[in-house]
Amino acid sequence: MASSTSIHVAVIGAGIVGASAAHFLAAAGARVTLLDASGPAAGATGASDGAVSVASKRPGPMMDLARHARAFYARCEREGLFRGLFHRRSTFLVARTAVEADLVAQHGADLARAGERVFEVDRATLLERVPGLGASVCAALEIPDDGHALGYEITERLLRGTSVDIRRSAPASEIVTQAGRVAGVAVRDDLLAADAVLVAAGIGSAPLLGLGDILIPRKGQMVVTDRAGSAGPAIDGHLMAASYLAAKRGIVRDNGHIGLVIDPLMTGQFLIGGSREDHRSDHTTDASTIAAILREALDLYPPLAQRRVLRSFAGVRTASRDGLPIVGPHPRHDGLVVATGFEGDGICLGPLMGASAARLLLGQSPDVDLSALAPERFLRAEVHA
């Protein structure tokens, strides 16, 4: 491996993960070319909520990595990189039936075992924090150490003032290898020579890596409201319905395609989502799904009836077959690192995963254990074929 002051790295994908990797590579002295089929944050990063949340993660590696990722956000905020962009904010896990209350209690116990602070909130206290909460809410937990950051703002900050060569409208068509080592990236009919390559292109990673049956596009439809008054979060925390937890934990429900979150933005608006539509890669919205999201949201938080819907939109997230991201060195090609499959967890995990990928590309060990995310679990058959 060349030294960090002479290595040239091609990063494919200018979402939050690719931007983070490019930033930390450039900070280490590497020459970096950032390739994207459209432009920075144009994919899932720009069409997602801003939850930097441990509360939303399923138990196991994802919950543990989210705790590290949230701490990484806090460190970057203290050191100035994310100043003004990352904000601490509670997550409220809310239940509207006895079955949901059991699920919320189980999830709270899992969070506590992982080291999270978790507080049971009675209805009277919750109404003080979130006036107007729906009558159906019967149980709630507060996770006070979560946070919020908008992905497109983080991506812009990571790339601002760096020496990264950003190439928009530059879709990668092939990873070029020689004798088992990457030699560069084919961009249309041209070859971009590189000493190392990071593939962080979301669903676009599939054809580059031969993961068409492993990576699954998952569309999510969302709504943005107007704001009632001055800027600032309209309520004191992020509301996450048990339906969202059920979806994350693989529990099938009657409305299983809706995992409700109500996200109070710093502008005073609300971001409300969303659907989970597997094998859908279009960006269209439909009236029936948006109506289902709004019905759920109004039941949980009736004051939303006083807001106007400014727009609805859809983003396409990339999930993996086993529900875990794919992060680590490619087991067959030296100099090739993969970071994809984050689905709805990319905003939370993105900066840390990008920084970890940068360390791997420089021949260093990451600061967190990524063994559960290793690409080898899917690419092993290819290696031994």
N, C-alpha and C positions, 0 to 999 in steps of 0.2 A: 504494500500500500504506500502511495506517495504521502509525503508529509502534508499536514493540513494547510501549509502555506503555498503548496503547489498543486494540490489535487483539484481537478475540475469535476464537479458533481452536477448531473442533470436531474432536476426534480420534476416529475411529471404530476401535475395537479396543483392548482393554485388556490385550493381551499385552505381551511385553517390549519390542517396538518402539514400540507406542503409548504405553506407560508412560514410556519414555525420552524420546520426543518431548514428551509432556505435562510431564515434569519440567523439561526444558531450556527449553521455552517459558515456563513459569511463572517459572523463575529469571531469564529475560530481561525479565519484567514483563508478559507477555501474560496475558490472561484465557483460561482453558482449560476447556472442557467435554469430559470423556472419556466416550464412549458405548460400551457393550458389551451384546451380546445376553444375556449372563449376568453375568459379573463378572471382575475382574482375574485373569489367568493361568489362566482356566478352560479354555482351549483347548490348543493345541500347547505353549505355554510351560510349562504345568503337567504335561505328559505327555511329557517328554523327558529325555535324559541331560544332564549339565552340562558337556559338553566344550567348553572354550574352546580350540579346537584348530586349528592351522594344518596339522598332519600329515594331517588327514582331507580336506583340500580338493584339488580337482582343479587342475592347473596353469593359470595364466592369471589372469584378474581375481579369481576367488574366493580363490586362494591369497594374492594381493597384498592384497586387502581384509581377509582374516583376520589378516594380520600387523598391519595398522593397528588392527583391532578388538581384538586381544589386547593391544596396547600401550595402547589406550584403557581397557581393564579395569584394567591395571596402574596407569595414572595415576589413575583413580577410586579405586583401593584406597589409593594413597599419600595422596591428598587427603582421604580419609575417607569418601567416599560409599559405597564398596563394602568398607569395612574389615571384616574378619572373614568376608567372603563369597566373595572371590576368592582362590584358592590356586594357586601354581605347582605343576605336576605333569607328569612326563614322560609321553609317549606312546610305547609300544612297538609298532612295526609288526612283526607276526610272520607267518612263512610255514611251511607244513607240507608242501609239495611243492616239487620243483625248479621247476615252472612258477610257483608262487606266489613263490618266492625271486627269480625274475627280475622279477616285477611289483613286489615290494617294493624291489628294487635300482633299478629304473627310477623309481619314485616318490621314493625317497630322492635320486636325482640331480636330479629336478625341484625338490625342496625346497631342496637345496643351491644350485641356480641362482637360486632366489628369495631367497636370503640366510639360510636357516635353518641352524642348527647341527644336524648329523646325524652320529650315531656308530654304526658297526657294532658289534654286541654278540655276542660268541661265546657258545656254549651254556653253558659253565661260568660265565661272568660273569652271564648271564641267570638261571641257577638260583640264584645267590647273591641276586639282586635279587627273584626271584619263585620261591621254593622250591615244588617240586611241579609245575612246568610239564610239560605233556604230552610224551611221548616223540616225538611226531610233529613237534614244532617243530624246524625245521632251519636257520632263519635269522631274524635280527631286527635292526631298527634302532631306536635311541633318539632321540627328538626331545625334548630336555630343557627347552625353554622354553615348553611348552604349559601350560594351566591348567585350572581347574575352578570352576564356579559354578552353583548351582541357580537355574533360571529364575524360579521362583515367589518365591524369596527376594530376587532382584535386583529383580523387579517391585514387591514390597512395599516395599523400601528406596527405590526411585525415587519412589514415591507418598507415602511417609510424610512428614508435616510440610509438604507442599506446599499451595498454595491451589487446587489443581485440583478442580473440581466433578466428582465421579465419579458417573455415573448407571448403575446396574446394571439389568439386565432392560430395556434401552432399545435394541432393535434398530433400526438405521437402515434405511429402506426406499427412500430416494432421495436423490441429491445434487441440490439445487435450484439452478438457475442463472438468471441474468438477463443478457441481452446479452453472453453469452460469459464471464461471470464467476460464480463461486459466490456464492450468497446465503445458503446454509444447508443444513440436513439435515432431511429429513422423518423423524420418529420416530413410527411409527404414524400417527395423524391430526394430529399437531402439527408445527409448523415451529420448528426451532431456528435462529434467525438467526445467521449467522457471517460474519466477514470472510474467513476462509480455512478449508479443510478438509483433513485428512489421512485417507486411507483406508489403514488398517493392520489389516484385519480378517481376514487369512488367506483361507480359501476363501470367507468371506462377502464378500470384496472383489469376487468375480466378477460377481454380479448388479448391484452398484452401478456397476461400470465397464464392463460389457458384455464381460467377458473369460471367458465361459463355456467357450470352446474353447481358451483359453490357459492357465488355471489348472487344475491337476490335483490332486485329493485323493489323498494317498498315506498309507495306514494303516501304522502300525508297532506291532507287539505286543512287549511287554517283560515282564521278570520281576524281582521284588525278593526277595532272600533275607533270612534272619535274620542276626544277627551272632554270631560265635563267642566274642567276649570283650569287652573294653572298647572304647570309642569310638576312632575313628581309622582311617584307611585300612588295610585288611587286607593289601594288597600295595603295593609301591613303584612304582606307575604304572598307567596306563590301557592295557589290552591291546586292540589293534585288529587283527583278523585280515585277511589279504589279501582275503578275501571282501568285506569292507567297501570296501576300495580298489577292487576290481573293479567293484562296484556304482556307486561314485562316478565311475569313469572310463568307464562304459558298456560294460564287458566282460561278456558273457553267460556264465553258468556253470550247471552242472547244478542247483545250489541257489541260483539267482540271486535268489530272493526273500528270502534270509537274508544280511544283512551283519553279521557278529558283532563285537560290542564287549563287553568285560567291564570295568565301571566300578566301582572301589572307592570307596565313599562315605565321607564323613567320620564317619558313624555306625558304621562297621565292617561295614555291609551291602554287598552287591553289587547293582548294577543291570545286568541282562544283556539285550541286545537284538541285533538286532531284525529284524523283517520289513520288507519294502518292497513294499506291495500297492497298485498303481496303481488309480485310479478306485474306491477303497473309502473311504467316508466314515462308516462305522459304527464304533462303539467296542467291539465285541464281541471276545472272544478265543476261539480254538478250540484243542482239545487237540492236533491234529496239528501246527500251527505252533509252539505253545509247546514241544512235544516235540522238534521239529527244532532249535529254538534251544538247548534244553538239551543235546541230543546234541552239537552243535557246541561248546558251552561246556565240557562235560566232557572232550571230546577235547583241547581246548586247555589246560584247567586242571582236572585231575582232583580237587584238593581241594574243589571245589564239591560233590562228592558228600556231603560231611559237613554241608552246609547244608540248611536247610529253605526251601522256596519259601513266602513269606508271601502274595504276591499276584501275579497277572498283570494287565496292563492294556493298553489300546491308546490311542494318540493319532493324530490325523489331521493330517499336515503338508500344506502347500500348495506344490506344485512348479509351475514354469512349463514351457512347452513346450520351451524351449531350455536348461533347466537353470540359468538365472541368475535371481536375484531381479529384481523390477521396482521400481525406486526412482527417483523424480524428479518434476518437474512434469508435469502432464497437458498434452499439446501443444495441446489445444483449449480448455480452460477455465482461465482465469486464477484463481489462488488455490487451485487444487486440486493436491495433492501425493499421490503414491502410494508405498506401501512395503509390498510383499507378495511372496509367492512364495519364501520363504526355505527351504522344505522342512526338512531336518534341520540347517540352519546358523543358525537363528534365535537360538539361545542365544549362540553366538559373535559373530555380527554385530549382534545386536539393539541393544545400547546405543549403539554408534557410528552405526548406521543411523538410530536414533531421533533422536540429536543432529544428524545431518546433515539429516534431514527438518525438524527445528525451524529450522535455519538457512535452509533454502529457503523455509519458510513466512514467515520474517521478512524475506525479500528479500535474504538474504546467501548467499555462496558457501560450500559445504561445505568441510571441511578435507581431504577425499579426493576423488579422481577417480571420479565415479559414471557416467561416460559409457557404459560397457558395460552398465549396468543401466537405461538410459533407457526410460521407458514408450513413447516414440515408436516404438521398434522394432516394437511390436505395434499401436499405435494410429494409425500413420501412414496406413493405408488409410482409417480413419474420418475423419481430418482432411481428406484430399484427395477424399473422396467428393462 
